[in-house]
Amino acid sequence: MDGQDPLDPKNTFDAKSVMAQSVAESASKPRTPVELNERAKQVASQFAENAISPFVLGNVLRIIEFFAITCMGLGIYFFYVVPKDGVQPIYLLTCLLGGVLTLIGLQAVDSYQVASLRTNIKQLGRVLAAWTAVFAALALLAFFARMSQDFSRIWFGSWYLAGVAHFIIFRSIVASLVRRWARDGRLERRAVIVGGGDNAAGLILSLESQIDNDIRICGIFDDRSNDRSPEMVAGYPKLGTISELVEFGRRARIDMLIVSLPITAEKRVLDLLKKIWILPVDIRLSAHTNKLRFRPRSYSYVGSVPFLDVFDKPIADWDSVMKRGFDIIFSVLALILLSPVMLIAAIGIKLDSKGPLIFRQKRFGFNNEVIDVLKFRSMYVDQADQDAKKAVTKNDPRVTRFGRFIRKTSIDELPQLINVLSGELSLVGPRPHAVNAHTQNKLWDEVVDGYFGRHKVKPGVTGWAQINGWRGEVDNEEKIRRRVEHDLYYIENWSVLFDFYILISTPLKLLNTENAY
């Protein structure tokens, strides 16, 4: 491509679209369990805890400090000024302005960067300087507006001293936590290099030379033999093959897979992506040695090291916080509003047949983890099928009389709101399928290649597939394929508004009970 115009659309292409299409076209193959070697197990256990997003951490601290500073000013005002002079709106506006100016000042001195947060003594001087500058600005503003005589000097000075005390105490606590999280590798992006040899060595050296590098390399995975891909590359061990990488990615909380193979090795790259795209991680192609030209929006950088963005982790960083908040708020409301329905269901189950109210079933959760999903019991106790070895069919004799009613109306699913509060499920997402779910003697991951890609997000109590009519018995391969298609569409197009639309559409769609029994 040398000598060609990089702005000519004929000479550029969207690598993500091409590779995603190639993945979708792959043929289905039965999966066999993969066992990690001992070294890979040890490394995976070191990174078993979730990483903490520096982006989210910084924003949470901004919110906390805005409310802390504003509320301190308001608290002193209501405690000292109001009893003497009554309510004066100018104080309220000044407290809000002080909170906003504080955020601007702290941002200006880079006090929300991880590197600053972990150095308590150095950052504290900058923070207190910014806080002092805010009060100087407020004093000057009041002076030039000829309003300085309208404010209590005791209130003004007390607010300043309270802020100093807050920053000394709060920032010391934050610095201690950040140092511990950084020591445990929870405040860095955890990456695995896919592909070893000289390309991987060059990539690692380039990354480690970057001053602002926030990537922690966990290890290397490569299918090639040791003579072409050594056991150790630039000080990092080869932990296994690409097939083992998928299992490793389910045990360790990693953030990124970096493919170090040359982009020109198209077939090898696409073969790799077909295996690893199902993991809930960012997937990047190393581009630091390539001369091929791609669209600028396809690249991301660590320092000056370029990467070609292939797949992004869905619902990450602040999106995950918003979705979790959505889940908590609406699941609590649902539990309150539907508690009479759940009480009546509990009475009906007890009157209809002997046995416990709640039925637990093993199902696939986020990143293919197995979770216990709660349901109201709808079968006779001695015929309950916890492993879902036999799908429920129309007029199934295992289902009780009352069980048929709660299954048709989906009332049996209401206890899953507790799963939502515990964080195992989301209100909206791909429905969690039983671990042994199958059609025509074939497990569903054998029917649909890329089936486990639906586990890149938390499963949901309801979902896009369900409100589009794909619920109930799955008695042929086309039905499970259509479910997975809808699930993957939801993952790629998620938004809070999309969740809200699915949630409010669910009660109406439940009126269609044709496939629910």
VENFENDA-V377914 format. One record per helix or strand of 3 or more residues. SS is the DSSP state (helix for helix, strand for strand). FROM is the first residue (numbers start at 1). LEN is the number of residues. If there is no record, write none. Layout:
ss:from:len
SS:FROM:LEN
SS:FROM:LEN
//
This chain:
ss:from:len
helix:9:3
helix:15:10
helix:38:9
helix:54:32
helix:89:20
helix:114:4
helix:120:25
helix:148:3
helix:153:31
strand:189:6
helix:197:12
strand:215:7
strand:236:5
helix:242:10
strand:256:4
helix:266:11
strand:282:5
helix:296:3
strand:299:4
strand:305:7
helix:318:35
strand:358:7
helix:366:3
strand:370:7
helix:381:3
helix:401:8
helix:411:3
helix:416:7
strand:426:3
helix:444:4
helix:451:6
strand:460:3
helix:464:4
helix:477:16
helix:496:14
//
